Amino acid sequence: MTFQPSSARRGFGALHRLNPVFFLTKFAHMKLITAGALAFFIFTLARAEEPDDSRILGQILQTRAAIVENTGDTNAIFLAFWDFDGTTMKGDCSEGLHEHGQLIYPGLAQLAIEHGLSENYPRAGGFKNFWNDYTNMDASVGHWLAYPFIIQMLRGAKADDVRRLSRDYFSGTLSNYLRASSVHIIRELEHGGVQSHLLTASAEVFVQGVAESLLIPTNHIHGIQVRIRDGRLTEELVYPVTWNVGKRQKVQEVVAEIERAQPGKRVFVLAGFGDSYNTDGPFLQFIATQPLPAGKPISVFYDNDKAPSEYRGLFYQARHQATVGGR
């Protein structure tokens, strides 16, 4: 999650002549799109690949093929890990998106408060107070305390109510802001036998709302969690907190969990995707420097900023601009 101060392919028939933002939003609100159909239209509306996509896909799939050839293991599991806010989606699903001082879309933190899901902040005027508390906390203490506060301020809310709010907001609005390049790569990796996992510093119950849009299982979405008791959110954090080194720890935890659940199967992490040295650097470094039996892993960094010394030369710096909704 990148803190900000206020934080296609053509389809069949006449589909390409429709405004994709209008199309997705209108039909999602009318409840006429099933989960599979929503994902189909998102994948269909994803624009033609961006300049770096072929290079990225080629290395990942060639490395997968090289490992299979080298080991003879046709049952191995291959993974890619994606940061979400800024990398898979334009903006920030928790904080929202501002451009040139204008609100493009509000974040799920604001919507949750305005839907009465916070005991700390009332519907009327509560978000302004939250935003003041959150930004002051972020500036004076740091991300490590501020990011978890977003989900902690929803203590007492029913987890299913938060998930429903998120799912509806993604299907009606936020899915328009998915990066077309990321959608394209995720789809092609899936076709090529590589599973994608999302790794986010946003609340897990927020980002789970994108599962239907991307056709990613909810258990492939890893974000900041709190304990859930009797169906309600608490303030008690579940570690690791998926920010900075916590993201690297989560990658290792996911791999270990898969190996325990499927004894005898080997798990290989082929790629990582991020856009923040601060938030994503440790997990991208881990992926880029891990040994593989053949081929080479790739960590993709979507920013042109000069890399800190510890990351210099490790990441493939790429670009992506287009969104599914053309925003």
Contacts in CASP RR format, 6 or more apart in sequence:
PFRMAT RR
TARGET T0000
AUTHOR 0000-0000-0000
METHOD contacts of the structure
MODEL  1
MTFQPSSARRGFGALHRLNPVFFLTKFAHMKLITAGALAFFIFTLARAEE
PDDSRILGQILQTRAAIVENTGDTNAIFLAFWDFDGTTMKGDCSEGLHEH
GQLIYPGLAQLAIEHGLSENYPRAGGFKNFWNDYTNMDASVGHWLAYPFI
IQMLRGAKADDVRRLSRDYFSGTLSNYLRASSVHIIRELEHGGVQSHLLT
ASAEVFVQGVAESLLIPTNHIHGIQVRIRDGRLTEELVYPVTWNVGKRQK
VQEVVAEIERAQPGKRVFVLAGFGDSYNTDGPFLQFIATQPLPAGKPISV
FYDNDKAPSEYRGLFYQARHQATVGGR
1 84 0 8 1.000
1 85 0 8 1.000
1 92 0 8 1.000
1 94 0 8 1.000
1 95 0 8 1.000
1 147 0 8 1.000
1 200 0 8 1.000
1 201 0 8 1.000
1 202 0 8 1.000
1 243 0 8 1.000
1 279 0 8 1.000
2 85 0 8 1.000
2 86 0 8 1.000
2 91 0 8 1.000
2 92 0 8 1.000
2 275 0 8 1.000
2 276 0 8 1.000
2 279 0 8 1.000
3 92 0 8 1.000
3 95 0 8 1.000
3 138 0 8 1.000
3 143 0 8 1.000
3 146 0 8 1.000
4 91 0 8 1.000
4 92 0 8 1.000
4 95 0 8 1.000
4 98 0 8 1.000
5 135 0 8 1.000
6 98 0 8 1.000
6 101 0 8 1.000
6 131 0 8 1.000
7 91 0 8 1.000
7 92 0 8 1.000
7 95 0 8 1.000
7 96 0 8 1.000
7 97 0 8 1.000
7 98 0 8 1.000
7 107 0 8 1.000
8 16 0 8 1.000
8 20 0 8 1.000
8 44 0 8 1.000
8 45 0 8 1.000
8 46 0 8 1.000
8 47 0 8 1.000
8 48 0 8 1.000
8 180 0 8 1.000
8 324 0 8 1.000
9 43 0 8 1.000
9 44 0 8 1.000
9 45 0 8 1.000
9 46 0 8 1.000
9 47 0 8 1.000
9 48 0 8 1.000
10 16 0 8 1.000
10 44 0 8 1.000
11 44 0 8 1.000
11 45 0 8 1.000
12 44 0 8 1.000
15 23 0 8 1.000
15 41 0 8 1.000
15 44 0 8 1.000
15 45 0 8 1.000
20 41 0 8 1.000
20 45 0 8 1.000
20 176 0 8 1.000
20 324 0 8 1.000
20 325 0 8 1.000
20 326 0 8 1.000
21 176 0 8 1.000
21 325 0 8 1.000
21 326 0 8 1.000
21 327 0 8 1.000
23 41 0 8 1.000
23 45 0 8 1.000
24 33 0 8 1.000
24 38 0 8 1.000
24 41 0 8 1.000
24 42 0 8 1.000
24 45 0 8 1.000
24 171 0 8 1.000
24 172 0 8 1.000
24 175 0 8 1.000
24 176 0 8 1.000
24 324 0 8 1.000
24 325 0 8 1.000
25 172 0 8 1.000
25 173 0 8 1.000
25 176 0 8 1.000
27 33 0 8 1.000
28 38 0 8 1.000
28 168 0 8 1.000
28 171 0 8 1.000
28 172 0 8 1.000
29 172 0 8 1.000
33 41 0 8 1.000
33 171 0 8 1.000
35 212 0 8 1.000
35 215 0 8 1.000
36 212 0 8 1.000
36 215 0 8 1.000
38 171 0 8 1.000
38 175 0 8 1.000
38 212 0 8 1.000
38 213 0 8 1.000
39 212 0 8 1.000
39 213 0 8 1.000
39 214 0 8 1.000
39 215 0 8 1.000
42 175 0 8 1.000
42 178 0 8 1.000
42 183 0 8 1.000
42 213 0 8 1.000
42 214 0 8 1.000
42 324 0 8 1.000
43 183 0 8 1.000
43 187 0 8 1.000
45 180 0 8 1.000
45 324 0 8 1.000
45 325 0 8 1.000
46 178 0 8 1.000
46 180 0 8 1.000
46 183 0 8 1.000
46 184 0 8 1.000
46 187 0 8 1.000
46 324 0 8 1.000
47 180 0 8 1.000
47 322 0 8 1.000
47 324 0 8 1.000
47 326 0 8 1.000
49 181 0 8 1.000
49 184 0 8 1.000
50 180 0 8 1.000
50 181 0 8 1.000
50 318 0 8 1.000
50 319 0 8 1.000
50 320 0 8 1.000
50 321 0 8 1.000
50 322 0 8 1.000
51 319 0 8 1.000
52 181 0 8 1.000
52 300 0 8 1.000
52 316 0 8 1.000
52 318 0 8 1.000
52 319 0 8 1.000
52 320 0 8 1.000
53 181 0 8 1.000
53 184 0 8 1.000
53 185 0 8 1.000
55 316 0 8 1.000
56 185 0 8 1.000
56 271 0 8 1.000
56 298 0 8 1.000
56 300 0 8 1.000
56 316 0 8 1.000
56 318 0 8 1.000
57 185 0 8 1.000
57 188 0 8 1.000
57 189 0 8 1.000
59 296 0 8 1.000
59 298 0 8 1.000
60 80 0 8 1.000
60 189 0 8 1.000
60 194 0 8 1.000
60 270 0 8 1.000
60 271 0 8 1.000
60 298 0 8 1.000
61 189 0 8 1.000
61 192 0 8 1.000
61 194 0 8 1.000
62 295 0 8 1.000
63 270 0 8 1.000
63 292 0 8 1.000
63 294 0 8 1.000
63 295 0 8 1.000
63 296 0 8 1.000
63 297 0 8 1.000
63 298 0 8 1.000
64 78 0 8 1.000
64 192 0 8 1.000
64 193 0 8 1.000
64 194 0 8 1.000
64 268 0 8 1.000
64 270 0 8 1.000
66 294 0 8 1.000
66 295 0 8 1.000
67 73 0 8 1.000
67 76 0 8 1.000
67 78 0 8 1.000
67 268 0 8 1.000
67 292 0 8 1.000
67 293 0 8 1.000
67 294 0 8 1.000
67 295 0 8 1.000
68 74 0 8 1.000
68 76 0 8 1.000
69 294 0 8 1.000
70 293 0 8 1.000
70 294 0 8 1.000
71 266 0 8 1.000
71 293 0 8 1.000
71 294 0 8 1.000
73 266 0 8 1.000
75 265 0 8 1.000
76 265 0 8 1.000
76 266 0 8 1.000
76 267 0 8 1.000
76 268 0 8 1.000
77 195 0 8 1.000
77 258 0 8 1.000
77 262 0 8 1.000
77 265 0 8 1.000
77 266 0 8 1.000
77 267 0 8 1.000
77 268 0 8 1.000
78 193 0 8 1.000
78 194 0 8 1.000
78 195 0 8 1.000
78 267 0 8 1.000
78 268 0 8 1.000
78 270 0 8 1.000
79 194 0 8 1.000
79 195 0 8 1.000
79 196 0 8 1.000
79 197 0 8 1.000
79 254 0 8 1.000
79 255 0 8 1.000
79 267 0 8 1.000
79 268 0 8 1.000
79 269 0 8 1.000
79 270 0 8 1.000
80 186 0 8 1.000
80 189 0 8 1.000
80 194 0 8 1.000
80 195 0 8 1.000
80 196 0 8 1.000
80 197 0 8 1.000
80 269 0 8 1.000
80 270 0 8 1.000
80 271 0 8 1.000
80 272 0 8 1.000
80 273 0 8 1.000
81 196 0 8 1.000
81 197 0 8 1.000
81 198 0 8 1.000
81 199 0 8 1.000
81 251 0 8 1.000
81 254 0 8 1.000
81 269 0 8 1.000
81 271 0 8 1.000
81 272 0 8 1.000
81 273 0 8 1.000
81 283 0 8 1.000
81 287 0 8 1.000
82 88 0 8 1.000
82 182 0 8 1.000
82 186 0 8 1.000
82 196 0 8 1.000
82 197 0 8 1.000
82 198 0 8 1.000
82 199 0 8 1.000
82 272 0 8 1.000
82 273 0 8 1.000
82 274 0 8 1.000
83 198 0 8 1.000
83 199 0 8 1.000
83 200 0 8 1.000
83 247 0 8 1.000
83 273 0 8 1.000
83 274 0 8 1.000
83 275 0 8 1.000
83 276 0 8 1.000
83 279 0 8 1.000
83 280 0 8 1.000
84 93 0 8 1.000
84 198 0 8 1.000
84 199 0 8 1.000
84 200 0 8 1.000
84 202 0 8 1.000
84 207 0 8 1.000
84 210 0 8 1.000
85 91 0 8 1.000
85 92 0 8 1.000
85 93 0 8 1.000
85 94 0 8 1.000
85 200 0 8 1.000
85 201 0 8 1.000
85 202 0 8 1.000
86 92 0 8 1.000
86 179 0 8 1.000
86 274 0 8 1.000
86 275 0 8 1.000
86 302 0 8 1.000
87 179 0 8 1.000
87 182 0 8 1.000
87 273 0 8 1.000
87 274 0 8 1.000
87 275 0 8 1.000
87 280 0 8 1.000
87 302 0 8 1.000
88 178 0 8 1.000
88 179 0 8 1.000
88 182 0 8 1.000
88 186 0 8 1.000
88 198 0 8 1.000
88 210 0 8 1.000
88 214 0 8 1.000
88 273 0 8 1.000
89 174 0 8 1.000
89 177 0 8 1.000
89 178 0 8 1.000
89 179 0 8 1.000
89 182 0 8 1.000
89 210 0 8 1.000
90 97 0 8 1.000
90 177 0 8 1.000
90 178 0 8 1.000
90 179 0 8 1.000
90 323 0 8 1.000
90 327 0 8 1.000
91 97 0 8 1.000
91 177 0 8 1.000
92 107 0 8 1.000
92 202 0 8 1.000
93 107 0 8 1.000
93 108 0 8 1.000
93 166 0 8 1.000
93 170 0 8 1.000
93 174 0 8 1.000
93 202 0 8 1.000
93 206 0 8 1.000
93 207 0 8 1.000
93 210 0 8 1.000
94 107 0 8 1.000
94 108 0 8 1.000
94 109 0 8 1.000
94 150 0 8 1.000
94 202 0 8 1.000
94 203 0 8 1.000
94 206 0 8 1.000
95 107 0 8 1.000
95 109 0 8 1.000
96 103 0 8 1.000
96 104 0 8 1.000
96 105 0 8 1.000
96 106 0 8 1.000
96 107 0 8 1.000
96 108 0 8 1.000
96 110 0 8 1.000
97 103 0 8 1.000
97 104 0 8 1.000
97 105 0 8 1.000
97 107 0 8 1.000
97 177 0 8 1.000
98 104 0 8 1.000
104 327 0 8 1.000
105 173 0 8 1.000
105 174 0 8 1.000
105 177 0 8 1.000
108 165 0 8 1.000
108 166 0 8 1.000
108 169 0 8 1.000
108 202 0 8 1.000
108 203 0 8 1.000
108 206 0 8 1.000
109 127 0 8 1.000
109 130 0 8 1.000
109 134 0 8 1.000
109 150 0 8 1.000
109 153 0 8 1.000
110 127 0 8 1.000
110 131 0 8 1.000
111 165 0 8 1.000
111 169 0 8 1.000
112 118 0 8 1.000
112 154 0 8 1.000
112 157 0 8 1.000
112 162 0 8 1.000
112 165 0 8 1.000
113 121 0 8 1.000
113 122 0 8 1.000
113 123 0 8 1.000
113 126 0 8 1.000
113 127 0 8 1.000
113 130 0 8 1.000
114 123 0 8 1.000
114 127 0 8 1.000
115 123 0 8 1.000
115 161 0 8 1.000
115 165 0 8 1.000
116 122 0 8 1.000
116 123 0 8 1.000
117 154 0 8 1.000
117 157 0 8 1.000
117 161 0 8 1.000
117 162 0 8 1.000
117 165 0 8 1.000
118 126 0 8 1.000
118 130 0 8 1.000
118 153 0 8 1.000
118 154 0 8 1.000
118 157 0 8 1.000
119 155 0 8 1.000
119 156 0 8 1.000
119 157 0 8 1.000
120 130 0 8 1.000
120 153 0 8 1.000
120 155 0 8 1.000
121 127 0 8 1.000
121 129 0 8 1.000
121 130 0 8 1.000
121 153 0 8 1.000
130 153 0 8 1.000
133 149 0 8 1.000
134 146 0 8 1.000
134 149 0 8 1.000
134 150 0 8 1.000
135 146 0 8 1.000
137 145 0 8 1.000
137 146 0 8 1.000
137 149 0 8 1.000
138 145 0 8 1.000
138 146 0 8 1.000
143 201 0 8 1.000
143 243 0 8 1.000
143 244 0 8 1.000
143 278 0 8 1.000
143 279 0 8 1.000
144 241 0 8 1.000
144 243 0 8 1.000
144 244 0 8 1.000
147 201 0 8 1.000
147 202 0 8 1.000
147 224 0 8 1.000
147 241 0 8 1.000
147 243 0 8 1.000
148 224 0 8 1.000
148 226 0 8 1.000
148 237 0 8 1.000
148 241 0 8 1.000
150 202 0 8 1.000
150 203 0 8 1.000
150 224 0 8 1.000
151 203 0 8 1.000
151 204 0 8 1.000
151 205 0 8 1.000
151 206 0 8 1.000
151 224 0 8 1.000
151 225 0 8 1.000
151 226 0 8 1.000
151 233 0 8 1.000
152 226 0 8 1.000
152 235 0 8 1.000
152 237 0 8 1.000
154 162 0 8 1.000
154 203 0 8 1.000
154 233 0 8 1.000
155 226 0 8 1.000
155 232 0 8 1.000
155 233 0 8 1.000
155 234 0 8 1.000
155 235 0 8 1.000
156 232 0 8 1.000
156 233 0 8 1.000
156 234 0 8 1.000
157 232 0 8 1.000
157 233 0 8 1.000
158 231 0 8 1.000
158 232 0 8 1.000
158 233 0 8 1.000
159 205 0 8 1.000
159 228 0 8 1.000
159 231 0 8 1.000
159 232 0 8 1.000
159 233 0 8 1.000
160 231 0 8 1.000
162 203 0 8 1.000
162 205 0 8 1.000
162 206 0 8 1.000
162 233 0 8 1.000
163 205 0 8 1.000
163 208 0 8 1.000
163 209 0 8 1.000
166 205 0 8 1.000
166 206 0 8 1.000
166 207 0 8 1.000
166 208 0 8 1.000
166 209 0 8 1.000
167 208 0 8 1.000
167 209 0 8 1.000
167 211 0 8 1.000
167 212 0 8 1.000
169 209 0 8 1.000
170 209 0 8 1.000
170 210 0 8 1.000
170 212 0 8 1.000
170 213 0 8 1.000
171 212 0 8 1.000
171 213 0 8 1.000
174 210 0 8 1.000
175 210 0 8 1.000
175 213 0 8 1.000
175 324 0 8 1.000
176 323 0 8 1.000
176 324 0 8 1.000
176 325 0 8 1.000
176 326 0 8 1.000
176 327 0 8 1.000
177 323 0 8 1.000
177 324 0 8 1.000
177 325 0 8 1.000
177 327 0 8 1.000
178 210 0 8 1.000
178 213 0 8 1.000
178 214 0 8 1.000
178 323 0 8 1.000
178 324 0 8 1.000
179 320 0 8 1.000
179 322 0 8 1.000
179 323 0 8 1.000
179 324 0 8 1.000
180 320 0 8 1.000
180 322 0 8 1.000
180 323 0 8 1.000
180 324 0 8 1.000
180 325 0 8 1.000
180 326 0 8 1.000
181 320 0 8 1.000
181 322 0 8 1.000
182 273 0 8 1.000
182 320 0 8 1.000
183 214 0 8 1.000
183 324 0 8 1.000
185 273 0 8 1.000
186 196 0 8 1.000
186 214 0 8 1.000
186 216 0 8 1.000
189 195 0 8 1.000
189 196 0 8 1.000
189 271 0 8 1.000
190 196 0 8 1.000
190 215 0 8 1.000
194 270 0 8 1.000
194 271 0 8 1.000
195 220 0 8 1.000
196 214 0 8 1.000
196 216 0 8 1.000
196 220 0 8 1.000
197 216 0 8 1.000
197 220 0 8 1.000
197 221 0 8 1.000
197 222 0 8 1.000
197 254 0 8 1.000
198 207 0 8 1.000
198 210 0 8 1.000
198 216 0 8 1.000
198 220 0 8 1.000
198 221 0 8 1.000
198 222 0 8 1.000
198 223 0 8 1.000
199 222 0 8 1.000
199 223 0 8 1.000
199 242 0 8 1.000
199 247 0 8 1.000
199 250 0 8 1.000
199 251 0 8 1.000
199 283 0 8 1.000
200 207 0 8 1.000
200 221 0 8 1.000
200 222 0 8 1.000
200 223 0 8 1.000
200 224 0 8 1.000
200 242 0 8 1.000
201 223 0 8 1.000
201 224 0 8 1.000
201 242 0 8 1.000
201 243 0 8 1.000
201 247 0 8 1.000
201 279 0 8 1.000
202 223 0 8 1.000
202 224 0 8 1.000
203 223 0 8 1.000
203 224 0 8 1.000
203 225 0 8 1.000
204 221 0 8 1.000
204 222 0 8 1.000
204 223 0 8 1.000
204 224 0 8 1.000
204 225 0 8 1.000
204 242 0 8 1.000
205 225 0 8 1.000
205 233 0 8 1.000
207 221 0 8 1.000
207 223 0 8 1.000
208 218 0 8 1.000
208 221 0 8 1.000
210 216 0 8 1.000
210 221 0 8 1.000
211 217 0 8 1.000
211 218 0 8 1.000
211 221 0 8 1.000
222 242 0 8 1.000
222 250 0 8 1.000
222 254 0 8 1.000
223 242 0 8 1.000
223 250 0 8 1.000
224 237 0 8 1.000
224 241 0 8 1.000
224 242 0 8 1.000
224 243 0 8 1.000
225 237 0 8 1.000
225 238 0 8 1.000
226 233 0 8 1.000
226 234 0 8 1.000
226 235 0 8 1.000
226 236 0 8 1.000
226 237 0 8 1.000
226 238 0 8 1.000
227 234 0 8 1.000
227 236 0 8 1.000
227 237 0 8 1.000
227 238 0 8 1.000
228 234 0 8 1.000
240 246 0 8 1.000
240 247 0 8 1.000
240 249 0 8 1.000
240 250 0 8 1.000
240 253 0 8 1.000
242 250 0 8 1.000
243 279 0 8 1.000
244 278 0 8 1.000
244 279 0 8 1.000
244 281 0 8 1.000
244 282 0 8 1.000
245 282 0 8 1.000
246 282 0 8 1.000
246 283 0 8 1.000
247 279 0 8 1.000
247 280 0 8 1.000
247 281 0 8 1.000
247 282 0 8 1.000
247 283 0 8 1.000
248 282 0 8 1.000
248 283 0 8 1.000
248 285 0 8 1.000
248 286 0 8 1.000
250 283 0 8 1.000
251 269 0 8 1.000
251 283 0 8 1.000
251 286 0 8 1.000
251 287 0 8 1.000
252 286 0 8 1.000
255 267 0 8 1.000
255 269 0 8 1.000
258 265 0 8 1.000
258 267 0 8 1.000
259 265 0 8 1.000
259 266 0 8 1.000
259 267 0 8 1.000
268 292 0 8 1.000
269 287 0 8 1.000
269 290 0 8 1.000
269 297 0 8 1.000
270 292 0 8 1.000
270 297 0 8 1.000
270 298 0 8 1.000
271 287 0 8 1.000
271 297 0 8 1.000
271 298 0 8 1.000
271 299 0 8 1.000
271 300 0 8 1.000
272 283 0 8 1.000
272 284 0 8 1.000
272 287 0 8 1.000
272 297 0 8 1.000
272 298 0 8 1.000
272 299 0 8 1.000
272 300 0 8 1.000
273 299 0 8 1.000
273 300 0 8 1.000
273 302 0 8 1.000
274 280 0 8 1.000
274 281 0 8 1.000
274 284 0 8 1.000
274 299 0 8 1.000
274 300 0 8 1.000
274 301 0 8 1.000
274 302 0 8 1.000
275 301 0 8 1.000
275 302 0 8 1.000
275 303 0 8 1.000
276 303 0 8 1.000
277 301 0 8 1.000
277 305 0 8 1.000
277 307 0 8 1.000
277 308 0 8 1.000
277 311 0 8 1.000
280 301 0 8 1.000
281 311 0 8 1.000
284 299 0 8 1.000
284 301 0 8 1.000
284 311 0 8 1.000
284 314 0 8 1.000
284 315 0 8 1.000
285 299 0 8 1.000
285 310 0 8 1.000
285 311 0 8 1.000
285 314 0 8 1.000
287 297 0 8 1.000
287 299 0 8 1.000
288 297 0 8 1.000
288 298 0 8 1.000
288 299 0 8 1.000
288 314 0 8 1.000
288 315 0 8 1.000
289 314 0 8 1.000
290 297 0 8 1.000
298 316 0 8 1.000
299 314 0 8 1.000
299 315 0 8 1.000
299 316 0 8 1.000
300 315 0 8 1.000
300 316 0 8 1.000
300 317 0 8 1.000
300 318 0 8 1.000
301 307 0 8 1.000
301 315 0 8 1.000
301 316 0 8 1.000
301 317 0 8 1.000
301 318 0 8 1.000
302 317 0 8 1.000
302 318 0 8 1.000
302 319 0 8 1.000
302 320 0 8 1.000
303 317 0 8 1.000
304 317 0 8 1.000
304 319 0 8 1.000
307 313 0 8 1.000
307 314 0 8 1.000
307 315 0 8 1.000
END
